[in-house]
Structure formats: C-alpha cells, structure tokens
Amino acid sequence: MSNSTGDAWFVRRGRGLFTNIRPVRLQGWLLSFAFVSLVTALAVFAQKSPAHWPAWATLIATATILYTLACYRLSASADGSGAC
C-alpha cells in the first residue's frame, strides 16, 4: 500500500508518543468499529467469567496491539510526506 494520503485508511498527526491517528476512509472506520465491538464483547464475556480474567485481559491486550499496529501501518502523514 502506498503512503500517500489518498490510499491511506488513517491519517497520522504528530510524532512519537503524541501521535494522533484518525480514520479517513470507510475501511478505517469499519476497522475501528470492529475493534470497539470486539473489545466490548470480550469485556462482557470477561465479566460473566471472572475466573478466567487473565485470558480475557490477554485477548483484549492482543487485540489492542494488533489494532494499533494496523492503524499505524495503514496510515499516512497528514502533511502527505509519508514520513513518521
């Protein structure tokens, strides 16, 4: 996938730990909705099964890491340079 803003699902603003990534295309919004839905479902199941909370916490953490990596990978810089 190209780093041009036109092909990106997300747009990055800022640098380092202060990076803001926003969805700009339908695919980005759908990915964000799927992530929120998944984490909400996992939280509901975790509440119903408190004995297995380490497993649920691991699944939520893994989903969050994968979502963050996907957002960063499928994003472009707001200024269009593609530089991080």
Phi and psi restraints in degrees (range 20) as a CNS / XPLOR table:
assign (resid 1 and name C) (resid 2 and name N)
       (resid 2 and name CA) (resid 2 and name C) 1.0 -73.3 20.0 2
assign (resid 2 and name N) (resid 2 and name CA)
       (resid 2 and name C) (resid 3 and name N) 1.0 154.9 20.0 2
assign (resid 2 and name C) (resid 3 and name N)
       (resid 3 and name CA) (resid 3 and name C) 1.0 -89.5 20.0 2
assign (resid 3 and name N) (resid 3 and name CA)
       (resid 3 and name C) (resid 4 and name N) 1.0 6.7 20.0 2
assign (resid 3 and name C) (resid 4 and name N)
       (resid 4 and name CA) (resid 4 and name C) 1.0 -70.2 20.0 2
assign (resid 4 and name N) (resid 4 and name CA)
       (resid 4 and name C) (resid 5 and name N) 1.0 149.2 20.0 2
assign (resid 4 and name C) (resid 5 and name N)
       (resid 5 and name CA) (resid 5 and name C) 1.0 -61.2 20.0 2
assign (resid 5 and name N) (resid 5 and name CA)
       (resid 5 and name C) (resid 6 and name N) 1.0 -30.9 20.0 2
assign (resid 5 and name C) (resid 6 and name N)
       (resid 6 and name CA) (resid 6 and name C) 1.0 -64.3 20.0 2
assign (resid 6 and name N) (resid 6 and name CA)
       (resid 6 and name C) (resid 7 and name N) 1.0 -31.1 20.0 2
assign (resid 6 and name C) (resid 7 and name N)
       (resid 7 and name CA) (resid 7 and name C) 1.0 -94.1 20.0 2
assign (resid 7 and name N) (resid 7 and name CA)
       (resid 7 and name C) (resid 8 and name N) 1.0 -10.8 20.0 2
assign (resid 7 and name C) (resid 8 and name N)
       (resid 8 and name CA) (resid 8 and name C) 1.0 -78.7 20.0 2
assign (resid 8 and name N) (resid 8 and name CA)
       (resid 8 and name C) (resid 9 and name N) 1.0 145.0 20.0 2
assign (resid 8 and name C) (resid 9 and name N)
       (resid 9 and name CA) (resid 9 and name C) 1.0 -84.3 20.0 2
assign (resid 9 and name N) (resid 9 and name CA)
       (resid 9 and name C) (resid 10 and name N) 1.0 -24.7 20.0 2
assign (resid 9 and name C) (resid 10 and name N)
       (resid 10 and name CA) (resid 10 and name C) 1.0 -132.4 20.0 2
assign (resid 10 and name N) (resid 10 and name CA)
       (resid 10 and name C) (resid 11 and name N) 1.0 158.5 20.0 2
assign (resid 10 and name C) (resid 11 and name N)
       (resid 11 and name CA) (resid 11 and name C) 1.0 -121.7 20.0 2
assign (resid 11 and name N) (resid 11 and name CA)
       (resid 11 and name C) (resid 12 and name N) 1.0 132.3 20.0 2
assign (resid 11 and name C) (resid 12 and name N)
       (resid 12 and name CA) (resid 12 and name C) 1.0 -96.9 20.0 2
assign (resid 12 and name N) (resid 12 and name CA)
       (resid 12 and name C) (resid 13 and name N) 1.0 136.4 20.0 2
assign (resid 12 and name C) (resid 13 and name N)
       (resid 13 and name CA) (resid 13 and name C) 1.0 -130.5 20.0 2
assign (resid 13 and name N) (resid 13 and name CA)
       (resid 13 and name C) (resid 14 and name N) 1.0 137.7 20.0 2
assign (resid 13 and name C) (resid 14 and name N)
       (resid 14 and name CA) (resid 14 and name C) 1.0 95.5 20.0 2
assign (resid 14 and name N) (resid 14 and name CA)
       (resid 14 and name C) (resid 15 and name N) 1.0 -176.4 20.0 2
assign (resid 14 and name C) (resid 15 and name N)
       (resid 15 and name CA) (resid 15 and name C) 1.0 -140.6 20.0 2
assign (resid 15 and name N) (resid 15 and name CA)
       (resid 15 and name C) (resid 16 and name N) 1.0 153.7 20.0 2
assign (resid 15 and name C) (resid 16 and name N)
       (resid 16 and name CA) (resid 16 and name C) 1.0 62.2 20.0 2
assign (resid 16 and name N) (resid 16 and name CA)
       (resid 16 and name C) (resid 17 and name N) 1.0 -135.2 20.0 2
assign (resid 16 and name C) (resid 17 and name N)
       (resid 17 and name CA) (resid 17 and name C) 1.0 -71.6 20.0 2
assign (resid 17 and name N) (resid 17 and name CA)
       (resid 17 and name C) (resid 18 and name N) 1.0 -13.6 20.0 2
assign (resid 17 and name C) (resid 18 and name N)
       (resid 18 and name CA) (resid 18 and name C) 1.0 -102.5 20.0 2
assign (resid 18 and name N) (resid 18 and name CA)
       (resid 18 and name C) (resid 19 and name N) 1.0 33.6 20.0 2
assign (resid 18 and name C) (resid 19 and name N)
       (resid 19 and name CA) (resid 19 and name C) 1.0 -85.0 20.0 2
assign (resid 19 and name N) (resid 19 and name CA)
       (resid 19 and name C) (resid 20 and name N) 1.0 133.2 20.0 2
assign (resid 19 and name C) (resid 20 and name N)
       (resid 20 and name CA) (resid 20 and name C) 1.0 -110.5 20.0 2
assign (resid 20 and name N) (resid 20 and name CA)
       (resid 20 and name C) (resid 21 and name N) 1.0 123.6 20.0 2
assign (resid 20 and name C) (resid 21 and name N)
       (resid 21 and name CA) (resid 21 and name C) 1.0 -117.2 20.0 2
assign (resid 21 and name N) (resid 21 and name CA)
       (resid 21 and name C) (resid 22 and name N) 1.0 123.5 20.0 2
assign (resid 21 and name C) (resid 22 and name N)
       (resid 22 and name CA) (resid 22 and name C) 1.0 -121.6 20.0 2
assign (resid 22 and name N) (resid 22 and name CA)
       (resid 22 and name C) (resid 23 and name N) 1.0 141.2 20.0 2
assign (resid 22 and name C) (resid 23 and name N)
       (resid 23 and name CA) (resid 23 and name C) 1.0 -70.3 20.0 2
assign (resid 23 and name N) (resid 23 and name CA)
       (resid 23 and name C) (resid 24 and name N) 1.0 139.6 20.0 2
assign (resid 23 and name C) (resid 24 and name N)
       (resid 24 and name CA) (resid 24 and name C) 1.0 -125.7 20.0 2
assign (resid 24 and name N) (resid 24 and name CA)
       (resid 24 and name C) (resid 25 and name N) 1.0 -14.9 20.0 2
assign (resid 24 and name C) (resid 25 and name N)
       (resid 25 and name CA) (resid 25 and name C) 1.0 -120.5 20.0 2
assign (resid 25 and name N) (resid 25 and name CA)
       (resid 25 and name C) (resid 26 and name N) 1.0 164.8 20.0 2
assign (resid 25 and name C) (resid 26 and name N)
       (resid 26 and name CA) (resid 26 and name C) 1.0 -56.8 20.0 2
assign (resid 26 and name N) (resid 26 and name CA)
       (resid 26 and name C) (resid 27 and name N) 1.0 -40.4 20.0 2
assign (resid 26 and name C) (resid 27 and name N)
       (resid 27 and name CA) (resid 27 and name C) 1.0 -61.4 20.0 2
assign (resid 27 and name N) (resid 27 and name CA)
       (resid 27 and name C) (resid 28 and name N) 1.0 -38.8 20.0 2
assign (resid 27 and name C) (resid 28 and name N)
       (resid 28 and name CA) (resid 28 and name C) 1.0 -65.1 20.0 2
assign (resid 28 and name N) (resid 28 and name CA)
       (resid 28 and name C) (resid 29 and name N) 1.0 -42.4 20.0 2
assign (resid 28 and name C) (resid 29 and name N)
       (resid 29 and name CA) (resid 29 and name C) 1.0 -65.7 20.0 2
assign (resid 29 and name N) (resid 29 and name CA)
       (resid 29 and name C) (resid 30 and name N) 1.0 -39.9 20.0 2
assign (resid 29 and name C) (resid 30 and name N)
       (resid 30 and name CA) (resid 30 and name C) 1.0 -65.7 20.0 2
assign (resid 30 and name N) (resid 30 and name CA)
       (resid 30 and name C) (resid 31 and name N) 1.0 -40.8 20.0 2
assign (resid 30 and name C) (resid 31 and name N)
       (resid 31 and name CA) (resid 31 and name C) 1.0 -62.8 20.0 2
assign (resid 31 and name N) (resid 31 and name CA)
       (resid 31 and name C) (resid 32 and name N) 1.0 -42.0 20.0 2
assign (resid 31 and name C) (resid 32 and name N)
       (resid 32 and name CA) (resid 32 and name C) 1.0 -64.6 20.0 2
assign (resid 32 and name N) (resid 32 and name CA)
       (resid 32 and name C) (resid 33 and name N) 1.0 -42.7 20.0 2
assign (resid 32 and name C) (resid 33 and name N)
       (resid 33 and name CA) (resid 33 and name C) 1.0 -63.6 20.0 2
assign (resid 33 and name N) (resid 33 and name CA)
       (resid 33 and name C) (resid 34 and name N) 1.0 -42.2 20.0 2
assign (resid 33 and name C) (resid 34 and name N)
       (resid 34 and name CA) (resid 34 and name C) 1.0 -62.8 20.0 2
assign (resid 34 and name N) (resid 34 and name CA)
       (resid 34 and name C) (resid 35 and name N) 1.0 -40.9 20.0 2
assign (resid 34 and name C) (resid 35 and name N)
       (resid 35 and name CA) (resid 35 and name C) 1.0 -63.6 20.0 2
assign (resid 35 and name N) (resid 35 and name CA)
       (resid 35 and name C) (resid 36 and name N) 1.0 -47.7 20.0 2
assign (resid 35 and name C) (resid 36 and name N)
       (resid 36 and name CA) (resid 36 and name C) 1.0 -62.4 20.0 2
assign (resid 36 and name N) (resid 36 and name CA)
       (resid 36 and name C) (resid 37 and name N) 1.0 -41.6 20.0 2
assign (resid 36 and name C) (resid 37 and name N)
       (resid 37 and name CA) (resid 37 and name C) 1.0 -63.2 20.0 2
assign (resid 37 and name N) (resid 37 and name CA)
       (resid 37 and name C) (resid 38 and name N) 1.0 -43.5 20.0 2
assign (resid 37 and name C) (resid 38 and name N)
       (resid 38 and name CA) (resid 38 and name C) 1.0 -63.8 20.0 2
assign (resid 38 and name N) (resid 38 and name CA)
       (resid 38 and name C) (resid 39 and name N) 1.0 -46.9 20.0 2
assign (resid 38 and name C) (resid 39 and name N)
       (resid 39 and name CA) (resid 39 and name C) 1.0 -65.8 20.0 2
assign (resid 39 and name N) (resid 39 and name CA)
       (resid 39 and name C) (resid 40 and name N) 1.0 -37.9 20.0 2
assign (resid 39 and name C) (resid 40 and name N)
       (resid 40 and name CA) (resid 40 and name C) 1.0 -63.5 20.0 2
assign (resid 40 and name N) (resid 40 and name CA)
       (resid 40 and name C) (resid 41 and name N) 1.0 -44.8 20.0 2
assign (resid 40 and name C) (resid 41 and name N)
       (resid 41 and name CA) (resid 41 and name C) 1.0 -62.7 20.0 2
assign (resid 41 and name N) (resid 41 and name CA)
       (resid 41 and name C) (resid 42 and name N) 1.0 -43.0 20.0 2
assign (resid 41 and name C) (resid 42 and name N)
       (resid 42 and name CA) (resid 42 and name C) 1.0 -63.3 20.0 2
assign (resid 42 and name N) (resid 42 and name CA)
       (resid 42 and name C) (resid 43 and name N) 1.0 -38.4 20.0 2
assign (resid 42 and name C) (resid 43 and name N)
       (resid 43 and name CA) (resid 43 and name C) 1.0 -66.0 20.0 2
assign (resid 43 and name N) (resid 43 and name CA)
       (resid 43 and name C) (resid 44 and name N) 1.0 -38.8 20.0 2
assign (resid 43 and name C) (resid 44 and name N)
       (resid 44 and name CA) (resid 44 and name C) 1.0 -64.7 20.0 2
assign (resid 44 and name N) (resid 44 and name CA)
       (resid 44 and name C) (resid 45 and name N) 1.0 -45.6 20.0 2
assign (resid 44 and name C) (resid 45 and name N)
       (resid 45 and name CA) (resid 45 and name C) 1.0 -65.0 20.0 2
assign (resid 45 and name N) (resid 45 and name CA)
       (resid 45 and name C) (resid 46 and name N) 1.0 -36.5 20.0 2
assign (resid 45 and name C) (resid 46 and name N)
       (resid 46 and name CA) (resid 46 and name C) 1.0 -64.8 20.0 2
assign (resid 46 and name N) (resid 46 and name CA)
       (resid 46 and name C) (resid 47 and name N) 1.0 -36.2 20.0 2
assign (resid 46 and name C) (resid 47 and name N)
       (resid 47 and name CA) (resid 47 and name C) 1.0 -68.3 20.0 2
assign (resid 47 and name N) (resid 47 and name CA)
       (resid 47 and name C) (resid 48 and name N) 1.0 -34.0 20.0 2
assign (resid 47 and name C) (resid 48 and name N)
       (resid 48 and name CA) (resid 48 and name C) 1.0 -76.6 20.0 2
assign (resid 48 and name N) (resid 48 and name CA)
       (resid 48 and name C) (resid 49 and name N) 1.0 -19.9 20.0 2
assign (resid 48 and name C) (resid 49 and name N)
       (resid 49 and name CA) (resid 49 and name C) 1.0 -132.1 20.0 2
assign (resid 49 and name N) (resid 49 and name CA)
       (resid 49 and name C) (resid 50 and name N) 1.0 70.8 20.0 2
assign (resid 49 and name C) (resid 50 and name N)
       (resid 50 and name CA) (resid 50 and name C) 1.0 -65.3 20.0 2
assign (resid 50 and name N) (resid 50 and name CA)
       (resid 50 and name C) (resid 51 and name N) 1.0 -20.0 20.0 2
assign (resid 50 and name C) (resid 51 and name N)
       (resid 51 and name CA) (resid 51 and name C) 1.0 -67.8 20.0 2
assign (resid 51 and name N) (resid 51 and name CA)
       (resid 51 and name C) (resid 52 and name N) 1.0 -22.7 20.0 2
assign (resid 51 and name C) (resid 52 and name N)
       (resid 52 and name CA) (resid 52 and name C) 1.0 -106.9 20.0 2
assign (resid 52 and name N) (resid 52 and name CA)
       (resid 52 and name C) (resid 53 and name N) 1.0 25.4 20.0 2
assign (resid 52 and name C) (resid 53 and name N)
       (resid 53 and name CA) (resid 53 and name C) 1.0 -59.5 20.0 2
assign (resid 53 and name N) (resid 53 and name CA)
       (resid 53 and name C) (resid 54 and name N) 1.0 -32.6 20.0 2
assign (resid 53 and name C) (resid 54 and name N)
       (resid 54 and name CA) (resid 54 and name C) 1.0 -62.0 20.0 2
assign (resid 54 and name N) (resid 54 and name CA)
       (resid 54 and name C) (resid 55 and name N) 1.0 -37.9 20.0 2
assign (resid 54 and name C) (resid 55 and name N)
       (resid 55 and name CA) (resid 55 and name C) 1.0 -67.2 20.0 2
assign (resid 55 and name N) (resid 55 and name CA)
       (resid 55 and name C) (resid 56 and name N) 1.0 -43.2 20.0 2
assign (resid 55 and name C) (resid 56 and name N)
       (resid 56 and name CA) (resid 56 and name C) 1.0 -65.0 20.0 2
assign (resid 56 and name N) (resid 56 and name CA)
       (resid 56 and name C) (resid 57 and name N) 1.0 -41.8 20.0 2
assign (resid 56 and name C) (resid 57 and name N)
       (resid 57 and name CA) (resid 57 and name C) 1.0 -62.5 20.0 2
assign (resid 57 and name N) (resid 57 and name CA)
       (resid 57 and name C) (resid 58 and name N) 1.0 -39.3 20.0 2
assign (resid 57 and name C) (resid 58 and name N)
       (resid 58 and name CA) (resid 58 and name C) 1.0 -64.6 20.0 2
assign (resid 58 and name N) (resid 58 and name CA)
       (resid 58 and name C) (resid 59 and name N) 1.0 -42.0 20.0 2
assign (resid 58 and name C) (resid 59 and name N)
       (resid 59 and name CA) (resid 59 and name C) 1.0 -64.6 20.0 2
assign (resid 59 and name N) (resid 59 and name CA)
       (resid 59 and name C) (resid 60 and name N) 1.0 -41.9 20.0 2
assign (resid 59 and name C) (resid 60 and name N)
       (resid 60 and name CA) (resid 60 and name C) 1.0 -65.6 20.0 2
assign (resid 60 and name N) (resid 60 and name CA)
       (resid 60 and name C) (resid 61 and name N) 1.0 -43.2 20.0 2
assign (resid 60 and name C) (resid 61 and name N)
       (resid 61 and name CA) (resid 61 and name C) 1.0 -63.7 20.0 2
assign (resid 61 and name N) (resid 61 and name CA)
       (resid 61 and name C) (resid 62 and name N) 1.0 -41.4 20.0 2
assign (resid 61 and name C) (resid 62 and name N)
       (resid 62 and name CA) (resid 62 and name C) 1.0 -64.3 20.0 2
assign (resid 62 and name N) (resid 62 and name CA)
       (resid 62 and name C) (resid 63 and name N) 1.0 -43.8 20.0 2
assign (resid 62 and name C) (resid 63 and name N)
       (resid 63 and name CA) (resid 63 and name C) 1.0 -61.9 20.0 2
assign (resid 63 and name N) (resid 63 and name CA)
       (resid 63 and name C) (resid 64 and name N) 1.0 -39.5 20.0 2
assign (resid 63 and name C) (resid 64 and name N)
       (resid 64 and name CA) (resid 64 and name C) 1.0 -66.5 20.0 2
assign (resid 64 and name N) (resid 64 and name CA)
       (resid 64 and name C) (resid 65 and name N) 1.0 -42.5 20.0 2
assign (resid 64 and name C) (resid 65 and name N)
       (resid 65 and name CA) (resid 65 and name C) 1.0 -64.6 20.0 2
assign (resid 65 and name N) (resid 65 and name CA)
       (resid 65 and name C) (resid 66 and name N) 1.0 -44.7 20.0 2
assign (resid 65 and name C) (resid 66 and name N)
       (resid 66 and name CA) (resid 66 and name C) 1.0 -64.1 20.0 2
assign (resid 66 and name N) (resid 66 and name CA)
       (resid 66 and name C) (resid 67 and name N) 1.0 -40.2 20.0 2
assign (resid 66 and name C) (resid 67 and name N)
       (resid 67 and name CA) (resid 67 and name C) 1.0 -63.9 20.0 2
assign (resid 67 and name N) (resid 67 and name CA)
       (resid 67 and name C) (resid 68 and name N) 1.0 -44.8 20.0 2
assign (resid 67 and name C) (resid 68 and name N)
       (resid 68 and name CA) (resid 68 and name C) 1.0 -62.0 20.0 2
assign (resid 68 and name N) (resid 68 and name CA)
       (resid 68 and name C) (resid 69 and name N) 1.0 -44.3 20.0 2
assign (resid 68 and name C) (resid 69 and name N)
       (resid 69 and name CA) (resid 69 and name C) 1.0 -63.7 20.0 2
assign (resid 69 and name N) (resid 69 and name CA)
       (resid 69 and name C) (resid 70 and name N) 1.0 -41.9 20.0 2
assign (resid 69 and name C) (resid 70 and name N)
       (resid 70 and name CA) (resid 70 and name C) 1.0 -64.3 20.0 2
assign (resid 70 and name N) (resid 70 and name CA)
       (resid 70 and name C) (resid 71 and name N) 1.0 -42.6 20.0 2
assign (resid 70 and name C) (resid 71 and name N)
       (resid 71 and name CA) (resid 71 and name C) 1.0 -61.2 20.0 2
assign (resid 71 and name N) (resid 71 and name CA)
       (resid 71 and name C) (resid 72 and name N) 1.0 -44.7 20.0 2
assign (resid 71 and name C) (resid 72 and name N)
       (resid 72 and name CA) (resid 72 and name C) 1.0 -66.8 20.0 2
assign (resid 72 and name N) (resid 72 and name CA)
       (resid 72 and name C) (resid 73 and name N) 1.0 -41.9 20.0 2
assign (resid 72 and name C) (resid 73 and name N)
       (resid 73 and name CA) (resid 73 and name C) 1.0 -67.2 20.0 2
assign (resid 73 and name N) (resid 73 and name CA)
       (resid 73 and name C) (resid 74 and name N) 1.0 -35.2 20.0 2
assign (resid 73 and name C) (resid 74 and name N)
       (resid 74 and name CA) (resid 74 and name C) 1.0 -96.6 20.0 2
assign (resid 74 and name N) (resid 74 and name CA)
       (resid 74 and name C) (resid 75 and name N) 1.0 20.6 20.0 2
assign (resid 74 and name C) (resid 75 and name N)
       (resid 75 and name CA) (resid 75 and name C) 1.0 -111.7 20.0 2
assign (resid 75 and name N) (resid 75 and name CA)
       (resid 75 and name C) (resid 76 and name N) 1.0 164.1 20.0 2
assign (resid 75 and name C) (resid 76 and name N)
       (resid 76 and name CA) (resid 76 and name C) 1.0 -132.2 20.0 2
assign (resid 76 and name N) (resid 76 and name CA)
       (resid 76 and name C) (resid 77 and name N) 1.0 155.0 20.0 2
assign (resid 76 and name C) (resid 77 and name N)
       (resid 77 and name CA) (resid 77 and name C) 1.0 -66.2 20.0 2
assign (resid 77 and name N) (resid 77 and name CA)
       (resid 77 and name C) (resid 78 and name N) 1.0 143.6 20.0 2
assign (resid 77 and name C) (resid 78 and name N)
       (resid 78 and name CA) (resid 78 and name C) 1.0 -62.4 20.0 2
assign (resid 78 and name N) (resid 78 and name CA)
       (resid 78 and name C) (resid 79 and name N) 1.0 -28.7 20.0 2
assign (resid 78 and name C) (resid 79 and name N)
       (resid 79 and name CA) (resid 79 and name C) 1.0 -82.7 20.0 2
assign (resid 79 and name N) (resid 79 and name CA)
       (resid 79 and name C) (resid 80 and name N) 1.0 -3.3 20.0 2
assign (resid 79 and name C) (resid 80 and name N)
       (resid 80 and name CA) (resid 80 and name C) 1.0 86.0 20.0 2
assign (resid 80 and name N) (resid 80 and name CA)
       (resid 80 and name C) (resid 81 and name N) 1.0 -0.7 20.0 2
assign (resid 80 and name C) (resid 81 and name N)
       (resid 81 and name CA) (resid 81 and name C) 1.0 -78.9 20.0 2
assign (resid 81 and name N) (resid 81 and name CA)
       (resid 81 and name C) (resid 82 and name N) 1.0 -22.9 20.0 2
assign (resid 81 and name C) (resid 82 and name N)
       (resid 82 and name CA) (resid 82 and name C) 1.0 79.9 20.0 2
assign (resid 82 and name N) (resid 82 and name CA)
       (resid 82 and name C) (resid 83 and name N) 1.0 -4.8 20.0 2
assign (resid 82 and name C) (resid 83 and name N)
       (resid 83 and name CA) (resid 83 and name C) 1.0 -76.5 20.0 2
assign (resid 83 and name N) (resid 83 and name CA)
       (resid 83 and name C) (resid 84 and name N) 1.0 146.7 20.0 2
